[in-house]
Amino acid sequence: MKLNTKRTVLVGFAFLSICAFWQMYDNLIPKILTETFHMGESVSGIIMAADNVLALFLLPLFGGLSDKCTSRLGRRRPYILFGTLAAVAVMMALPILTDSFHASPDAWKQVCFIIGLGILLTAMGTYRSPAVALMPDVTPKPLRSKANAIINLMGSAGGILVLVLGMVFATASVRNALMSYTAYFAVIAAIMLTALVIFLLTVREPEWAAQMVEDSVRYGLEDKPAEAEQLAENADVAEPAAAAEPAQPQKQGLSPEEKKSMIFILLSIVLWFFGYNAVTSKYSVYASNILHKDYNLTLIIAQAAAIISYLPVGMIASKVGRKKTIRAGVIMLAAAFGVAAFLRDNSPSMLMNAMFALAGIAWATINVNSFPMVVEMCSEQDVGRYTGLYYTASMAAQVATPMLSGLLMDKLGMTVLFPYAAVFSALALVSLHFVHHGDSRPEAKKGLDALEDMDN
């Protein structure tokens, strides 16, 4: 059994569109709020936190709704189509409001801009879980770590593309707070629409989902669900001969032991996001006040190390298992933050850069394999719902940890940041110990591959 890399890349165009949008949103919206609408940093921060708060409700809701979708386009494609179109339409209204406010300031225009942001965030929330859930829909379970690595690379490509465009627009006076952002928004919209068109023209969701179910049954990875016949009907493809056999009973929910593992993997996700996101959200302040150094290069090194690591850690997990790979990543993350806690302004800059590179590798190791562990435990009919649970756990941590870490930094001093991150990373290692389901089965996969070779 081998991963269909081309198919995975095509599925990843939906995630590329999402990441391109969020890179633009995080970079530009705070600038507009503070420099065009003259909001204070605290008010701007509250507005910028709204996306994570909305995600707590929207991602599991629309993930679950997409599970029940019976459209001939598939379960996920209708949400991706209409969610992207709605987001682009609302997004293009924002620079119009910005220009109008600049020409003639009015409190009502400011209110309309905030309402527009709310509608935009809602539109984006309708299709993120369906877009991410599509990968496991069309990928057999043992291959999902490799596939998730490719999906993450596609997302990184979208983010990097927007960063490069930001540099281009910066040379054209994007730094001017009074400029029109219409052209910049239009380019981002064009990227999102282009990705959507490629996705819609190339991704045959019902057919690929039916093939995935048949492959999984063929290799004994799971029983054949009754819904497989409907998937094949939607795909307009004939069932193989094996489909004439009576359908096996469908898996009904999680067993008590699987529920325990699900709780502890979600807890682990919360804990390592508590550690990692605290650093990424506070390091710029920490670097300026404690290290007295620029933070940009260090953060770029961490991101570059993660991008380089995506594919290797996916392949490692397919050989040794996801849990072992994640455990190694968590240990590396705790070690990187633990060492960083002792570094000060007189420490060599390269040492902090090395710790962030290690943290980037560790984060890729964790991130690539944790989502496949969550969806490994559920049936194919619940992938969207559990995708939403995964994002609920991660988003909840991202809402809470900036506030908690900020409170501790105010009370105990800024140097508490890295010990805080190291402790939460170590706690994630403890909770991960109690996760006994959701791993890949490399030994079984190897044997099945051998049998396949014999058949050939």
Contacts in CASP RR format, 6 or more apart in sequence:
PFRMAT RR
TARGET T0000
AUTHOR 0000-0000-0000
METHOD contacts of the structure
MODEL  1
MKLNTKRTVLVGFAFLSICAFWQMYDNLIPKILTETFHMGESVSGIIMAA
DNVLALFLLPLFGGLSDKCTSRLGRRRPYILFGTLAAVAVMMALPILTDS
FHASPDAWKQVCFIIGLGILLTAMGTYRSPAVALMPDVTPKPLRSKANAI
INLMGSAGGILVLVLGMVFATASVRNALMSYTAYFAVIAAIMLTALVIFL
LTVREPEWAAQMVEDSVRYGLEDKPAEAEQLAENADVAEPAAAAEPAQPQ
KQGLSPEEKKSMIFILLSIVLWFFGYNAVTSKYSVYASNILHKDYNLTLI
IAQAAAIISYLPVGMIASKVGRKKTIRAGVIMLAAAFGVAAFLRDNSPSM
LMNAMFALAGIAWATINVNSFPMVVEMCSEQDVGRYTGLYYTASMAAQVA
TPMLSGLLMDKLGMTVLFPYAAVFSALALVSLHFVHHGDSRPEAKKGLDA
LEDMDN
1 140 0 8 1.000
1 142 0 8 1.000
1 143 0 8 1.000
1 215 0 8 1.000
1 219 0 8 1.000
1 445 0 8 1.000
1 448 0 8 1.000
1 449 0 8 1.000
1 452 0 8 1.000
2 143 0 8 1.000
3 139 0 8 1.000
3 143 0 8 1.000
3 146 0 8 1.000
3 147 0 8 1.000
5 150 0 8 1.000
7 138 0 8 1.000
7 208 0 8 1.000
8 135 0 8 1.000
8 139 0 8 1.000
8 147 0 8 1.000
8 150 0 8 1.000
8 151 0 8 1.000
9 150 0 8 1.000
9 154 0 8 1.000
10 198 0 8 1.000
10 199 0 8 1.000
10 202 0 8 1.000
10 203 0 8 1.000
11 134 0 8 1.000
11 135 0 8 1.000
11 138 0 8 1.000
11 151 0 8 1.000
11 199 0 8 1.000
11 203 0 8 1.000
12 135 0 8 1.000
12 150 0 8 1.000
12 151 0 8 1.000
12 154 0 8 1.000
12 155 0 8 1.000
12 199 0 8 1.000
13 154 0 8 1.000
13 195 0 8 1.000
13 196 0 8 1.000
13 198 0 8 1.000
13 199 0 8 1.000
13 202 0 8 1.000
13 203 0 8 1.000
14 80 0 8 1.000
14 127 0 8 1.000
14 131 0 8 1.000
14 134 0 8 1.000
14 195 0 8 1.000
14 196 0 8 1.000
14 199 0 8 1.000
15 131 0 8 1.000
15 132 0 8 1.000
15 151 0 8 1.000
15 154 0 8 1.000
15 155 0 8 1.000
16 154 0 8 1.000
16 155 0 8 1.000
16 157 0 8 1.000
16 158 0 8 1.000
16 195 0 8 1.000
17 84 0 8 1.000
17 158 0 8 1.000
17 191 0 8 1.000
17 192 0 8 1.000
17 195 0 8 1.000
17 196 0 8 1.000
17 199 0 8 1.000
18 124 0 8 1.000
18 127 0 8 1.000
18 128 0 8 1.000
18 131 0 8 1.000
18 155 0 8 1.000
19 154 0 8 1.000
19 155 0 8 1.000
19 156 0 8 1.000
19 158 0 8 1.000
19 159 0 8 1.000
20 155 0 8 1.000
20 158 0 8 1.000
20 159 0 8 1.000
20 161 0 8 1.000
20 162 0 8 1.000
20 188 0 8 1.000
20 191 0 8 1.000
20 192 0 8 1.000
20 195 0 8 1.000
21 87 0 8 1.000
21 91 0 8 1.000
21 124 0 8 1.000
21 188 0 8 1.000
21 192 0 8 1.000
22 124 0 8 1.000
22 159 0 8 1.000
23 158 0 8 1.000
23 159 0 8 1.000
23 162 0 8 1.000
23 163 0 8 1.000
24 162 0 8 1.000
24 184 0 8 1.000
24 185 0 8 1.000
24 188 0 8 1.000
25 51 0 8 1.000
26 48 0 8 1.000
27 162 0 8 1.000
27 163 0 8 1.000
27 166 0 8 1.000
28 181 0 8 1.000
28 184 0 8 1.000
29 47 0 8 1.000
29 48 0 8 1.000
29 117 0 8 1.000
30 44 0 8 1.000
30 45 0 8 1.000
30 48 0 8 1.000
31 177 0 8 1.000
32 94 0 8 1.000
32 98 0 8 1.000
32 181 0 8 1.000
33 39 0 8 1.000
33 40 0 8 1.000
33 43 0 8 1.000
33 44 0 8 1.000
33 47 0 8 1.000
33 48 0 8 1.000
34 40 0 8 1.000
34 41 0 8 1.000
34 44 0 8 1.000
35 177 0 8 1.000
36 98 0 8 1.000
36 101 0 8 1.000
36 102 0 8 1.000
36 177 0 8 1.000
36 178 0 8 1.000
37 101 0 8 1.000
37 110 0 8 1.000
37 113 0 8 1.000
39 47 0 8 1.000
47 114 0 8 1.000
47 117 0 8 1.000
49 399 0 8 1.000
49 402 0 8 1.000
50 117 0 8 1.000
50 118 0 8 1.000
50 121 0 8 1.000
51 121 0 8 1.000
51 124 0 8 1.000
52 395 0 8 1.000
52 398 0 8 1.000
52 399 0 8 1.000
53 399 0 8 1.000
54 118 0 8 1.000
54 121 0 8 1.000
54 122 0 8 1.000
54 125 0 8 1.000
55 125 0 8 1.000
55 128 0 8 1.000
55 391 0 8 1.000
55 392 0 8 1.000
55 395 0 8 1.000
56 392 0 8 1.000
56 395 0 8 1.000
56 396 0 8 1.000
56 399 0 8 1.000
58 122 0 8 1.000
58 125 0 8 1.000
58 126 0 8 1.000
59 125 0 8 1.000
59 128 0 8 1.000
59 129 0 8 1.000
59 387 0 8 1.000
59 388 0 8 1.000
59 391 0 8 1.000
59 392 0 8 1.000
59 395 0 8 1.000
60 129 0 8 1.000
60 385 0 8 1.000
60 388 0 8 1.000
60 389 0 8 1.000
60 391 0 8 1.000
60 392 0 8 1.000
62 79 0 8 1.000
62 125 0 8 1.000
62 126 0 8 1.000
62 127 0 8 1.000
62 128 0 8 1.000
62 129 0 8 1.000
62 130 0 8 1.000
63 129 0 8 1.000
63 130 0 8 1.000
63 133 0 8 1.000
63 384 0 8 1.000
63 385 0 8 1.000
63 387 0 8 1.000
63 388 0 8 1.000
64 129 0 8 1.000
64 382 0 8 1.000
64 384 0 8 1.000
64 385 0 8 1.000
64 388 0 8 1.000
65 79 0 8 1.000
66 75 0 8 1.000
66 76 0 8 1.000
66 79 0 8 1.000
66 129 0 8 1.000
66 130 0 8 1.000
66 133 0 8 1.000
66 384 0 8 1.000
67 75 0 8 1.000
67 133 0 8 1.000
67 381 0 8 1.000
67 382 0 8 1.000
67 383 0 8 1.000
67 384 0 8 1.000
67 385 0 8 1.000
68 75 0 8 1.000
69 75 0 8 1.000
69 76 0 8 1.000
69 78 0 8 1.000
69 79 0 8 1.000
70 230 0 8 1.000
70 234 0 8 1.000
71 77 0 8 1.000
71 78 0 8 1.000
72 206 0 8 1.000
72 234 0 8 1.000
73 81 0 8 1.000
73 205 0 8 1.000
73 206 0 8 1.000
74 205 0 8 1.000
74 206 0 8 1.000
74 209 0 8 1.000
74 234 0 8 1.000
75 130 0 8 1.000
75 137 0 8 1.000
75 205 0 8 1.000
75 209 0 8 1.000
76 130 0 8 1.000
76 131 0 8 1.000
76 133 0 8 1.000
76 134 0 8 1.000
76 137 0 8 1.000
76 205 0 8 1.000
77 134 0 8 1.000
77 199 0 8 1.000
77 200 0 8 1.000
77 203 0 8 1.000
77 205 0 8 1.000
79 126 0 8 1.000
79 127 0 8 1.000
79 130 0 8 1.000
79 131 0 8 1.000
80 127 0 8 1.000
80 130 0 8 1.000
80 131 0 8 1.000
80 134 0 8 1.000
80 196 0 8 1.000
80 199 0 8 1.000
81 196 0 8 1.000
81 200 0 8 1.000
82 126 0 8 1.000
82 127 0 8 1.000
83 123 0 8 1.000
83 124 0 8 1.000
83 126 0 8 1.000
83 127 0 8 1.000
84 127 0 8 1.000
84 192 0 8 1.000
84 193 0 8 1.000
84 196 0 8 1.000
85 196 0 8 1.000
86 123 0 8 1.000
86 126 0 8 1.000
87 120 0 8 1.000
87 123 0 8 1.000
87 124 0 8 1.000
87 192 0 8 1.000
88 189 0 8 1.000
88 192 0 8 1.000
88 193 0 8 1.000
90 116 0 8 1.000
90 119 0 8 1.000
90 120 0 8 1.000
90 123 0 8 1.000
91 120 0 8 1.000
91 185 0 8 1.000
91 188 0 8 1.000
91 189 0 8 1.000
92 185 0 8 1.000
92 186 0 8 1.000
92 189 0 8 1.000
93 116 0 8 1.000
94 113 0 8 1.000
94 116 0 8 1.000
94 117 0 8 1.000
94 120 0 8 1.000
94 181 0 8 1.000
94 185 0 8 1.000
95 180 0 8 1.000
95 181 0 8 1.000
95 182 0 8 1.000
95 184 0 8 1.000
95 185 0 8 1.000
96 182 0 8 1.000
97 109 0 8 1.000
97 112 0 8 1.000
97 113 0 8 1.000
97 116 0 8 1.000
98 113 0 8 1.000
98 180 0 8 1.000
98 181 0 8 1.000
99 180 0 8 1.000
99 182 0 8 1.000
100 106 0 8 1.000
100 109 0 8 1.000
101 109 0 8 1.000
101 110 0 8 1.000
101 113 0 8 1.000
102 178 0 8 1.000
128 391 0 8 1.000
129 384 0 8 1.000
129 387 0 8 1.000
129 388 0 8 1.000
129 391 0 8 1.000
130 384 0 8 1.000
132 151 0 8 1.000
132 371 0 8 1.000
132 387 0 8 1.000
132 391 0 8 1.000
133 375 0 8 1.000
133 383 0 8 1.000
133 384 0 8 1.000
133 387 0 8 1.000
134 203 0 8 1.000
134 205 0 8 1.000
135 144 0 8 1.000
135 147 0 8 1.000
135 148 0 8 1.000
135 151 0 8 1.000
136 144 0 8 1.000
136 147 0 8 1.000
136 372 0 8 1.000
136 375 0 8 1.000
136 380 0 8 1.000
136 383 0 8 1.000
136 387 0 8 1.000
137 205 0 8 1.000
137 208 0 8 1.000
137 209 0 8 1.000
137 212 0 8 1.000
137 380 0 8 1.000
137 383 0 8 1.000
138 205 0 8 1.000
138 208 0 8 1.000
138 209 0 8 1.000
138 211 0 8 1.000
138 212 0 8 1.000
139 147 0 8 1.000
139 212 0 8 1.000
140 212 0 8 1.000
140 215 0 8 1.000
140 216 0 8 1.000
140 219 0 8 1.000
140 221 0 8 1.000
141 216 0 8 1.000
141 221 0 8 1.000
141 222 0 8 1.000
141 372 0 8 1.000
141 376 0 8 1.000
141 440 0 8 1.000
141 441 0 8 1.000
142 221 0 8 1.000
142 318 0 8 1.000
142 440 0 8 1.000
142 441 0 8 1.000
142 442 0 8 1.000
142 444 0 8 1.000
142 445 0 8 1.000
143 318 0 8 1.000
144 372 0 8 1.000
144 375 0 8 1.000
144 376 0 8 1.000
144 440 0 8 1.000
145 313 0 8 1.000
145 314 0 8 1.000
145 317 0 8 1.000
145 318 0 8 1.000
145 322 0 8 1.000
145 325 0 8 1.000
145 368 0 8 1.000
145 369 0 8 1.000
145 372 0 8 1.000
145 440 0 8 1.000
146 311 0 8 1.000
146 314 0 8 1.000
146 315 0 8 1.000
146 317 0 8 1.000
146 318 0 8 1.000
147 372 0 8 1.000
148 314 0 8 1.000
148 368 0 8 1.000
148 369 0 8 1.000
148 371 0 8 1.000
148 372 0 8 1.000
149 310 0 8 1.000
149 311 0 8 1.000
149 313 0 8 1.000
149 314 0 8 1.000
149 315 0 8 1.000
149 368 0 8 1.000
150 310 0 8 1.000
150 311 0 8 1.000
152 310 0 8 1.000
152 364 0 8 1.000
152 367 0 8 1.000
152 368 0 8 1.000
153 307 0 8 1.000
153 310 0 8 1.000
153 311 0 8 1.000
156 303 0 8 1.000
156 306 0 8 1.000
156 307 0 8 1.000
156 310 0 8 1.000
158 191 0 8 1.000
161 191 0 8 1.000
162 188 0 8 1.000
162 191 0 8 1.000
165 184 0 8 1.000
165 187 0 8 1.000
165 188 0 8 1.000
166 174 0 8 1.000
166 184 0 8 1.000
169 183 0 8 1.000
169 184 0 8 1.000
173 179 0 8 1.000
174 184 0 8 1.000
204 235 0 8 1.000
206 231 0 8 1.000
206 234 0 8 1.000
206 235 0 8 1.000
206 236 0 8 1.000
207 235 0 8 1.000
207 236 0 8 1.000
207 237 0 8 1.000
208 235 0 8 1.000
209 231 0 8 1.000
209 235 0 8 1.000
209 380 0 8 1.000
210 228 0 8 1.000
210 231 0 8 1.000
210 232 0 8 1.000
210 234 0 8 1.000
210 235 0 8 1.000
210 237 0 8 1.000
212 380 0 8 1.000
213 224 0 8 1.000
213 225 0 8 1.000
213 228 0 8 1.000
213 231 0 8 1.000
213 380 0 8 1.000
214 228 0 8 1.000
214 240 0 8 1.000
214 242 0 8 1.000
214 243 0 8 1.000
216 222 0 8 1.000
217 223 0 8 1.000
217 224 0 8 1.000
217 228 0 8 1.000
217 242 0 8 1.000
218 242 0 8 1.000
219 448 0 8 1.000
220 448 0 8 1.000
222 251 0 8 1.000
222 380 0 8 1.000
223 248 0 8 1.000
223 249 0 8 1.000
223 250 0 8 1.000
223 251 0 8 1.000
224 243 0 8 1.000
224 245 0 8 1.000
224 247 0 8 1.000
224 248 0 8 1.000
225 247 0 8 1.000
225 248 0 8 1.000
225 250 0 8 1.000
225 251 0 8 1.000
225 379 0 8 1.000
225 380 0 8 1.000
225 381 0 8 1.000
226 247 0 8 1.000
226 250 0 8 1.000
227 250 0 8 1.000
227 380 0 8 1.000
227 381 0 8 1.000
228 243 0 8 1.000
228 247 0 8 1.000
229 239 0 8 1.000
229 243 0 8 1.000
229 247 0 8 1.000
232 238 0 8 1.000
232 239 0 8 1.000
232 243 0 8 1.000
250 379 0 8 1.000
250 381 0 8 1.000
251 379 0 8 1.000
253 378 0 8 1.000
253 379 0 8 1.000
253 382 0 8 1.000
254 262 0 8 1.000
254 377 0 8 1.000
254 378 0 8 1.000
257 436 0 8 1.000
257 437 0 8 1.000
258 377 0 8 1.000
258 437 0 8 1.000
260 434 0 8 1.000
260 436 0 8 1.000
261 377 0 8 1.000
261 434 0 8 1.000
261 435 0 8 1.000
261 436 0 8 1.000
261 437 0 8 1.000
261 438 0 8 1.000
262 374 0 8 1.000
262 377 0 8 1.000
262 389 0 8 1.000
262 437 0 8 1.000
264 431 0 8 1.000
264 432 0 8 1.000
264 434 0 8 1.000
264 435 0 8 1.000
265 370 0 8 1.000
265 373 0 8 1.000
265 374 0 8 1.000
265 432 0 8 1.000
265 435 0 8 1.000
265 438 0 8 1.000
266 374 0 8 1.000
266 389 0 8 1.000
266 390 0 8 1.000
266 393 0 8 1.000
267 393 0 8 1.000
267 431 0 8 1.000
268 330 0 8 1.000
268 370 0 8 1.000
268 428 0 8 1.000
268 431 0 8 1.000
268 432 0 8 1.000
268 435 0 8 1.000
269 370 0 8 1.000
269 390 0 8 1.000
269 393 0 8 1.000
269 394 0 8 1.000
269 397 0 8 1.000
270 393 0 8 1.000
270 394 0 8 1.000
270 396 0 8 1.000
270 397 0 8 1.000
271 397 0 8 1.000
271 424 0 8 1.000
271 425 0 8 1.000
271 427 0 8 1.000
271 428 0 8 1.000
271 431 0 8 1.000
272 330 0 8 1.000
272 333 0 8 1.000
272 366 0 8 1.000
272 424 0 8 1.000
272 425 0 8 1.000
272 428 0 8 1.000
273 393 0 8 1.000
273 394 0 8 1.000
273 397 0 8 1.000
273 398 0 8 1.000
273 401 0 8 1.000
274 397 0 8 1.000
274 400 0 8 1.000
274 401 0 8 1.000
274 404 0 8 1.000
274 421 0 8 1.000
274 424 0 8 1.000
275 333 0 8 1.000
275 337 0 8 1.000
275 401 0 8 1.000
275 420 0 8 1.000
275 421 0 8 1.000
275 422 0 8 1.000
275 424 0 8 1.000
275 425 0 8 1.000
276 333 0 8 1.000
276 359 0 8 1.000
276 363 0 8 1.000
276 421 0 8 1.000
276 425 0 8 1.000
277 397 0 8 1.000
277 398 0 8 1.000
277 401 0 8 1.000
277 402 0 8 1.000
278 401 0 8 1.000
278 402 0 8 1.000
278 404 0 8 1.000
278 405 0 8 1.000
278 417 0 8 1.000
278 420 0 8 1.000
278 421 0 8 1.000
278 424 0 8 1.000
279 337 0 8 1.000
279 359 0 8 1.000
279 417 0 8 1.000
279 418 0 8 1.000
279 421 0 8 1.000
280 299 0 8 1.000
281 401 0 8 1.000
281 402 0 8 1.000
281 405 0 8 1.000
282 402 0 8 1.000
282 405 0 8 1.000
282 406 0 8 1.000
282 409 0 8 1.000
282 417 0 8 1.000
283 295 0 8 1.000
283 298 0 8 1.000
283 299 0 8 1.000
283 417 0 8 1.000
284 295 0 8 1.000
284 299 0 8 1.000
285 414 0 8 1.000
286 295 0 8 1.000
286 414 0 8 1.000
286 417 0 8 1.000
287 293 0 8 1.000
287 294 0 8 1.000
287 295 0 8 1.000
287 298 0 8 1.000
288 295 0 8 1.000
289 414 0 8 1.000
290 344 0 8 1.000
290 345 0 8 1.000
290 414 0 8 1.000
290 415 0 8 1.000
291 343 0 8 1.000
291 344 0 8 1.000
291 345 0 8 1.000
291 347 0 8 1.000
291 352 0 8 1.000
292 345 0 8 1.000
293 345 0 8 1.000
293 349 0 8 1.000
293 352 0 8 1.000
297 353 0 8 1.000
298 352 0 8 1.000
298 353 0 8 1.000
298 356 0 8 1.000
299 356 0 8 1.000
301 353 0 8 1.000
301 356 0 8 1.000
301 357 0 8 1.000
302 356 0 8 1.000
302 357 0 8 1.000
302 359 0 8 1.000
302 360 0 8 1.000
302 363 0 8 1.000
303 360 0 8 1.000
304 357 0 8 1.000
305 356 0 8 1.000
305 357 0 8 1.000
305 358 0 8 1.000
305 359 0 8 1.000
305 360 0 8 1.000
305 361 0 8 1.000
305 364 0 8 1.000
306 360 0 8 1.000
306 361 0 8 1.000
306 363 0 8 1.000
306 364 0 8 1.000
306 367 0 8 1.000
307 364 0 8 1.000
309 360 0 8 1.000
309 361 0 8 1.000
309 364 0 8 1.000
309 365 0 8 1.000
310 364 0 8 1.000
310 368 0 8 1.000
313 325 0 8 1.000
313 361 0 8 1.000
313 364 0 8 1.000
313 365 0 8 1.000
313 368 0 8 1.000
313 369 0 8 1.000
314 325 0 8 1.000
314 368 0 8 1.000
314 369 0 8 1.000
316 325 0 8 1.000
317 325 0 8 1.000
317 368 0 8 1.000
317 369 0 8 1.000
317 440 0 8 1.000
318 440 0 8 1.000
318 442 0 8 1.000
318 445 0 8 1.000
319 442 0 8 1.000
320 442 0 8 1.000
321 439 0 8 1.000
321 440 0 8 1.000
321 442 0 8 1.000
322 369 0 8 1.000
322 370 0 8 1.000
322 372 0 8 1.000
322 373 0 8 1.000
322 376 0 8 1.000
322 438 0 8 1.000
322 439 0 8 1.000
322 440 0 8 1.000
323 373 0 8 1.000
323 432 0 8 1.000
323 435 0 8 1.000
323 438 0 8 1.000
323 439 0 8 1.000
325 365 0 8 1.000
325 369 0 8 1.000
326 365 0 8 1.000
326 366 0 8 1.000
326 369 0 8 1.000
326 370 0 8 1.000
326 373 0 8 1.000
326 432 0 8 1.000
327 429 0 8 1.000
327 432 0 8 1.000
328 365 0 8 1.000
329 361 0 8 1.000
329 362 0 8 1.000
329 365 0 8 1.000
329 366 0 8 1.000
330 362 0 8 1.000
330 366 0 8 1.000
330 425 0 8 1.000
330 426 0 8 1.000
330 428 0 8 1.000
330 429 0 8 1.000
330 432 0 8 1.000
331 362 0 8 1.000
331 429 0 8 1.000
332 358 0 8 1.000
332 359 0 8 1.000
332 361 0 8 1.000
332 362 0 8 1.000
332 365 0 8 1.000
333 359 0 8 1.000
333 362 0 8 1.000
333 363 0 8 1.000
333 366 0 8 1.000
333 425 0 8 1.000
334 422 0 8 1.000
334 425 0 8 1.000
334 426 0 8 1.000
334 429 0 8 1.000
335 358 0 8 1.000
336 355 0 8 1.000
336 356 0 8 1.000
336 358 0 8 1.000
336 359 0 8 1.000
336 362 0 8 1.000
337 355 0 8 1.000
337 359 0 8 1.000
337 418 0 8 1.000
337 419 0 8 1.000
337 421 0 8 1.000
337 422 0 8 1.000
337 425 0 8 1.000
338 418 0 8 1.000
338 419 0 8 1.000
338 421 0 8 1.000
338 422 0 8 1.000
339 351 0 8 1.000
339 355 0 8 1.000
340 352 0 8 1.000
340 355 0 8 1.000
340 356 0 8 1.000
340 418 0 8 1.000
341 415 0 8 1.000
341 418 0 8 1.000
341 419 0 8 1.000
341 422 0 8 1.000
343 351 0 8 1.000
343 352 0 8 1.000
343 355 0 8 1.000
370 390 0 8 1.000
371 387 0 8 1.000
371 390 0 8 1.000
372 438 0 8 1.000
372 440 0 8 1.000
373 435 0 8 1.000
373 438 0 8 1.000
373 439 0 8 1.000
374 386 0 8 1.000
374 387 0 8 1.000
374 389 0 8 1.000
374 390 0 8 1.000
374 438 0 8 1.000
375 383 0 8 1.000
375 386 0 8 1.000
375 387 0 8 1.000
375 390 0 8 1.000
376 437 0 8 1.000
376 438 0 8 1.000
376 439 0 8 1.000
376 440 0 8 1.000
377 386 0 8 1.000
377 437 0 8 1.000
377 438 0 8 1.000
378 385 0 8 1.000
378 386 0 8 1.000
401 424 0 8 1.000
405 416 0 8 1.000
405 417 0 8 1.000
405 420 0 8 1.000
405 421 0 8 1.000
408 416 0 8 1.000
408 420 0 8 1.000
409 416 0 8 1.000
409 417 0 8 1.000
END
